[in-house]
Amino acid sequence: MTDQEKLNSILQNGEHLTLECKKAANEIPKDLWETYSSFANTHGGTILLGIEENLKEFDRAKRFTVLGVSNPNKRKKEFWDTMNGEKVSANILLDQDVQILNIDDKSVLQIDIPRASYHFRPVYINGNPFKGTFRRNYEGDYHCSEDEVRSMLQDSSDQGLDGAVLEGYTMADIDLNSLHAYRNEFEVQNRGHIFNTYSDEDFLLHIGGFARNRQTGQEFLTEAGLLMFGKGLSIRERFSALFMDYLNQAKMMPGQRWSDRLTIDGQWENNLYTFVHLILPRLTRDLPAPFQLDGMTRVDDTDTHKAIREAVINMVIHANYRTSGSLRVVRYEDNLLFSNPGNLKIPVSEIFKGGHTSARNPKIQQMFRMIGLCDNIGSGIPTILKIWKEKGWQEPDLYDNVTLQQVELRLWLTAGLSSNTEKDLINRLGPNVFHSLSENEKMILSIALNEKQVTVRRMEPVLKLDPVEISSLLQELTAQKILICHQQHRSSFYTFNENLISNRDTDTTPPTVPDSESATNTDMNTTDHAILALFSRYETLTLVQICDEIDSLNTVQSASKAANRLVKMNLISKGKAGRKVVFRKKS
């Protein structure tokens, strides 16, 4: 790939949460280091020095101007000298992360910044984490609050949070019914174990729920002990911002907000052990093999039950209970949503591979493992992925919302859209328009309906596509006036056009899409013929190549729209070569 193609690809991706352009003609900009901190602490990103960006210009072809950097090798050396000095708390870059691009006799300095490991976060500047830590949002680089910095500092350790001793919290703060119910389960799972002979205090001590000060001899609960088995009042006294909530919003009657709800209402002890055992039957009762107990032994336990248990425990062990937020579980008709406060310590891609774990609450994780409610370390999400693939259901969606400090895991219970969502979309769009949409477009609209808005970053874990492809789909739906684009400082979000409901068509016959033999010259326009002609010279084509070769397609978005038209006509196919989207002509 040429330097020009590299630059085009970076600029056309367009999600400016991960892109910053700076003029930097004669020096390294001072505010570059704030952006370095923000990218390292968020999702990573690219800084381009020598590019002027007009944020008021929405047309990406006109938005960027290459000005160039004078004496680029000197600027590069200045950058590394500062990086290796005392300006930043951690240098997380390799030599290949800083490159000089030659664009029309001008030099652009490209700096690729990965997301920092949780061991290095927060990455800060000027020697003070509370004054020099930044993160990235739609407005650009923002200064982190003290709570955000403390959260990152806490997460930088592998010891977890739940082993901290809570002075003043004793056995009087334990709900004995919860603890004894747990001990019954433990005994069934661990027959003959020496722990079964211990007193309640010693039992808690050995499973990590109690700790003894060796100097004073005083014993107090750990965070794990209080959260797992504590009285609701004691937990709320120590973790005042914590909330637990379960909603069933499936199969509701008209006017209902939910058909079942479990919340903090004084009717149950609001600890983690009780919460988990109250919501699991609610989540699994309508599955093909209902969850049943014979005493304390599970029967008719399917892989789906196992996956849902893993999802519940995953939510609990990764939550940050020291920040505000909710453990929230919502049952919809076509999916289950699990939400917890805090952000992921490691990237989604590593979590999906498995074998990686860094639970914020390892003692709580161990407590649930001792009674058989979760498997080995790092196997939770891969277990769910495997089971969902075997079921033929849509791959689960794990979304890390840094801005809200919240993680959401969504388990889809269908291969595609639910019947209710499909009916809703057909009612709003009309059957002709609905059946003309691709599956990816339908999924975008489903998210837009159910979550009230949709963004490129939101759809990345759902569609598993490059940002440029998702952006193209969103722009196409906007051009059809199905979605409405709302421009933000550095990016966009999209909402469903509610006015469409009054303009729907009534024809219920799905439109036919021509196959490769039935597509004729009358179905194709000049651009279609031009793209197909390129395959006489290329075996495969990328969007950047199509854009460069055909004058009428001056943006990657327009090239994507044109290429996808031919995909729908079954004349070319779309696939992946590494991370790139490539197209091939069908024989």
N, C-alpha and C positions, 0 to 999 in steps of 0.2 A: 504494500500500500504506500502510495506517495505521501509526502508531507501534506499536500493539499487535501488529499482524501482523508487523512487522519483529522485534519482541522475541521473539514466539512462534517465528518461523523460526530465529532465532539460538539460542535455548535448545533447540529440538527437534532441531537437528542433533547435539547431544549428544556429539560427539567433543571431549573436553576438553583434548586436545593443543593445540587452537586456540581455547580459550575460558577466560577467567578472570573470575570475579565477585568484587567486593569491596564491602563496606558503604559506606565513604567518605561518611558522613553530613555531616561538617563540615570535612573536609580531604582533600587528595590523599594517599592512603596512601604511605608511604615505600617499601614493597615493590613499588609499581607499576612502578618503574624497572627492577627486576630482571626483571619480566615483559616490559616493553618490550624489553629486551635479548634475552631468551630467544625471544620471538616473531620478532624481526628476524633472529636468527641461525638459526632453524629453518624453519618453514613459514609464518610469519605467524600472525595470530590477532586475536581481538577481546577487549578488556577492557570489562566493564560495571561502572560505578560506581553504587552504589545498589541492588545486588542481593545478597541473602544466600543463600549456597548451603550446603546440608547434604549433605556428601559421603557421609554414611552412609545417606542415603535413595536407594534405587534407582529408585523411581517418579518419573519426571521431572516429573509433574504436581504432586508435593509437594516436589520438591527445591529449588525456587527461590522466594524471597519478595522482592517488590518493597518496599524500604524507602524509596527515594528519596534524593536528594542535596539538601541545603539550599543555597539561593542558587547554582543551577547555573551561571549566567553568571560568577560570581566564581570558582567551581571551575575552569571552563574557562579563564579568564584565568590562574589560578595554574598550570595545567598547561602552557600555552604559554610562560609566562614561564620556567618551569624547563627546558622543552624547548629553548628558544633560549639558555639560559645555558650553563654549563660542566658540567652534571650528566651529560650523555650525549655520546658521541663523535660522533654523527651524528644529525641530524634528518631522517628519511626520510618524514615525514608531510606531507600537503597539508591545506589548511583543511577540505576536505570529509571528511577522515578522522576528525574529532571532531564529534559531533552530540549534541544534547540531545533525548531522547525523552520525550514526555509520556504517562505511563501512570497512568490513574485519579487525576488531580490530583497525581501525584508525578513527579519528574524523574529520569531515568536518563541518565548520561553514557556514550555509546558511543564507544569509541576503536578504530578499525580500523587494524591495524599490518600492512603488507605484509612479505614476506620481503625483506630488504635485498639489494641488488646485491652481488656478490662484491667489487666495488671498495670497498665500505664495511664489509664484514665483517672482523674482528669488531666488532659494535656493543657498546660497553661503557660502564660508568658509573664515575664518580668518578676519571677520569683515568688509570686503570691497567688495561690489557687483561688482565693475568695475574691480577688480583684482582677485576675487575669485569665479566667476560664470562660470560654465562649462555646455556643452551640449554633446550629443553623436552623432557621425556619423560613417561611415564605417571604419574610421581610429582609432576610439577609443574616448577618452575624449578630447575635444578641448576647449580652452579658448574662451569665448564669446566676441564678439566685443562690443564696447560701445553702438552701435545702438541696438544690440540684448538685452542688459541689460536694456536700456531705454524703449524698447518696452515691456518687461516683467514688469517693474516697473509701466508703464502706465496702463497695463492690470490688475494690481492687485487691482485696484479700481473698485467699482460698478458704479461709476458716469459716465463712458464712456469718450470718447475723444472729442466728437463733440460739447461740450458746452463751450470749451475754447474761450475766447474773443480775437479777432484779432485786436489789436490796429492799427489804420490807415486805416482800411477797413470800408467803409461807404456805404450808399445807392448808391453812384456813381459807386460802383463795382457790383451792381445788374443788371442783364438783366431783364428789366421790362416786356418784352414779356413772358419770362419764368414764372416770378412771377404772372402775370395776368392770364396766362393760368392755373396755379395752383389754383388761387383764384376762377376761374370759376368752376373748378372741385370741389373745397371745397364747394362752394355754392350749387351745385347740390346735393352733399352728405349730406349737413347740412343746409337744408332750415330753415330760421328764426334764424340762429345762430347769436349772437351778434358780432362775429368776422367779419361778412360780412359788417358791418357798419364802420369798422375801416379804417384809412388811411393805406397805404402800410407799413409805418414805424411801426405803432402800431400793425398791423397784424403780421408782422415778429417778433416783440417783444413778442407777446403772443404765438406764435407757436415755439419759441426757436431759431429763426434765427437772433435775434438782442438782444443786452444786453446793459444796462445802468449802468455806473459807478455812484453809489449813492453819492460819495464824490465830483466828478468833474462835474457830470451831462453829461459827454460825452457819446455818443452812438456809438458802433461799432458792426460789424457783428460777429457772432459766426462762428466757423468752419462749423457747420451745415448749417447756412444761406448762406455762400459763396459757399460751395460745391453743395448745392441744386439749387441755383438760380443765382449764380455769372456769370459774364462775363468770357468767356474762358481765356482771357488774364490775368485777375486778379487771376483766379484759378491757372493757370500755374506759375504765379509769386510767389504764396504762397506754392503751392504743385508742385514743379518743377519735381519731379520724378513720378508723377501720369500720367498714360496713359489709354485711353479708346479705346477698339477695338472690333469690331464684324466682323466675317468672316462666309460666307456660303460656305462650302466645300462639299455640297451634290450635286449629279447629275452634276458634272462638265464635261465639254468637254475635250478631250485629250489636254494636254499642259496647261490647266488652273490651276492657283494656288488657285483661288476662283471664285465663280460666283457672289458674292455680298460682298461689304465691307463697313463698316462705321468706320471711324477713325478720328483722330484729323487732319483736313485738311483745316481749316478756313472756311468751308461751313456751320457750325452750331455752336451754343454756347455750349461749352464743359462742361456743368454742369450735375449733376446727374439726375435732373428732365427730361431734354431734352434727355439724353442718354437712360434712361429707356423707354421713350415714342417713341423713334425711333426704338429701337430693339424689343420691344414686338410685333408689327405687323409683323416684319420679322420672328420671331420665330413661330408665330401661323398661318400665312396665309395659309399654306398647310394642316392644321389639318382638320378633317372631317367636323367640323362646324367652318367656318372661323370667325375670330374676326371682328366684325363690330360695328360701333357706330351709334346711332340715336341721333344726337346732342352730348351730353356728356354721354349718358346712354348706357351701354353695352347691346347688344342683342346677342342671340345665344351663350351665354357664357357657355362653358362646363367645367366639372371638370378638363379636361386636360389643358384648358386655365388658370384655377385657379392655378393649380400646377406649371405651367411655370412662372406665375407672382410671386408666392411665391419663386421660385428658383432665379429669377432675383433680387427681393428685399432682399432675404437672402444674396446674394453675396454683395450687396451694403451696407447693414447695418453692416456686419461683417468685412468689409475691414479695413485694417490699412492704412490710407491715409498719415501717417507720415513717411512711409518707401517707398522704391522704389518698383515698381511693376505695374501691369496692372489689370484693370477690363477688363476681356477678355471673350467673348462669342463666341463659335464656333459651328456652326450647321453642323453636319455630317449626312450621310444618316441614320445611325442607332442610333444616340445619340446626345444629346445636352450637351455641356461642358461649365460650368460656373467657372471662376477662379478669385480669388481675392488675393491681397497681405495680409500678416499676417498669423498667425497660429490660430488654434481653441483654445478657452479659456477653453473649457470643452471637455472631451473625446467623440469620435464618438458614443460610446454605450449609453451615457446619452442623446446625441442629438437625437438619433433614438427613445428613449423612449418617448421623448416629455416632456413638462412641465418645461423644464430647458431653461433658456435664459440668455445670458450675452452679449448683443449686444455692440460692441465697439462704436456704433453711435446711442444711444437711441433716440436722438432728430430727427435724420433723419428717424428712424424707425417710430416715432410718426407722422411725417409729411406725410409719405406714408400711414399710417393707417387712417389718417383723410380723405383721398380721396379714401379709399376702396381698396387699392392695396395690402394690407396684412392683415392677421387675428390677432388673439390674440397672446400675448407673448408666445413663446415656441412652437407654433403649426405648424410652417412652414414645417419642414422636416417630422414630422408625417403625415401631410396632404398629402404631396407628396407620402409618402410610401403607405398610404391607397389607394390613387387613382391609383397608379401604380399596386398595388396588384389586384385591381378590374379589371384593364385592362389586367391582365395576362402578363404584361411586366416584364423583368428582374429588380430586385430590384436596386434602385439607388446606386451609388458608391460615397461615401464621403471620400476623401483622404487628409490627413493633411501632407504635405511635410515640415518637420521641417528644413531640410537642405536649401531648397530654400525659406523658409518663405512664403509658398503659399498654399492655400486651393483650391481643385478642387471638384466640384460636377458634376457628370456625370449622366444624365437622359437617360437611354436606352429606345429606342422607339420600341423595338422588344422583343419577348419572348426569342430569341436566337441570333444567328449571323445574320447580315444583308446579303442580297443576294449577294452583291458585295464582302463582306469579305469571305463568303463561297466559291464563285467562285474563288477568289484569292487563298485561301488555297487549294482548289482542284487542281487548276492549278499548284501550287508549290509542293504539296505533292503527287498528284495522287489520284484518287477516292478511291482505296483500302485502302490506308493509312488513308485518311481523315475519311472514314466511320468507321474505326476501333478505332478511338479516342473517349474518353468519352467527355461529354459536358464540363466538367471542363477543360480538356486538350485543347479543341477547344477554350474556352474563354481565356486561357493563351496565346495561339498562336495569337488570335485576338489582345490582348493587346500588345504582342511583335511586331506585324506588325504595328499597328497604332501608338504606342508610342516609337518605335525603340528599346526598351529594357523592361525587366520585372524582378521584384525581388519578394522574398517571401512577404515582407512587402507590396508591391504594390498590391498583389493579395489577401491579407487578407480581405479588405473591399468588394472585388468583389465576392470571392468564399465563404466567411463566414466559412472557415475551419481553423483548427489548423495549426501553422507554419510547424509542422513535416509532415502533410499531403500534404501541398503545396510544400514543399521541395522535397518530394518523387515524386510528379507529374513532377516537373521541372527536376529532375535527370533522370526520365524515358524518357522524351522528349529529353534530352541530350544524353542518351544512344542510342536512335534511330537516333541520328545525325540530329534531326529536329531543336534543339536549340544548341547554342554554349555557354558554361559556361565561364565567365570571372571572375577569382578569384580576390577579393579585400582583403585588410588587414584582415578584420574581417567577411566578407560575400562575396556574389557573386551576379552578375547580369547576365542575359541571353539575347542573341540576336538571331534573326531568322537566320538560316543557308541559306543564299541566294543561295548557290550552288545546293540546292535541286531541283531548277526549271529545271535543265537540265537532271534530272534523274527520272522524274515522270513516273508512269505507265499509261496505257491507258484504262484499264478495268473499265467500268463505273458501274458494278454491285456491290452494297454494300455487304460486307461480311456478312455471317450469323453467329450469335452467338448462340451456343447450349443452349437450355433450360435445366432445371433440369432433364427432362426425357430423352432427347436425348444425353446428355453428357455421354460418355462411358469411360471406363478405358483407351482407346487409346488416348483420349483427354487430359488425366491427367498425370502429372509427379509425382515423388516420394514425392516432397514437398507438392503438392496438397493433396495427400492421407494423409500425416502426419498432415496437418492442419485440415482436416476433422475429423481425428481420435481424435483430442483434444476435439471435441464437445461431445464425450462420457463421458467426465469428467467435462466439463464446459458448462453452458448454453450460456454464452457470452464470447468473447475473446477480449482483447485489443492488440494493436501492441506490447506493452512491454511483455505481456504474451506469445505471439507467438514467439517473439525473444528469450525469456528465455527458452522456451520449445523445440525449434527446433534448433539443433546445426548448421545446414547449413545456418540459417538466423541470422547473427551476428550483424546486425544493424536494427534499426527501419525502415529505408528506404527500406531495402531488404524485411522485413516482410510486409511492406505496399504494395510493388509491388506484392508479392506472394498472399496476401489476396485479392487485387483488381482484380487479374486474376480470382479468384474464384467468385468474384462478377459479373464480366463480363460473366462468364459461367452460371450465375443464380443459383449457388449452395449455396451461402451464401448471406446475406444482410448486409448492412452497415448502422449504425445509430449513434445516440448520447446518452450518459448517462452523463448528466451534460455537462462538457466541454470535456469529453473523447470520442474518436471514438471507437465504439464497433461493433463486428461482431456476427451474429447469423446464425446458419444453417437453411436453408429453409426446410420445411417439405415436 
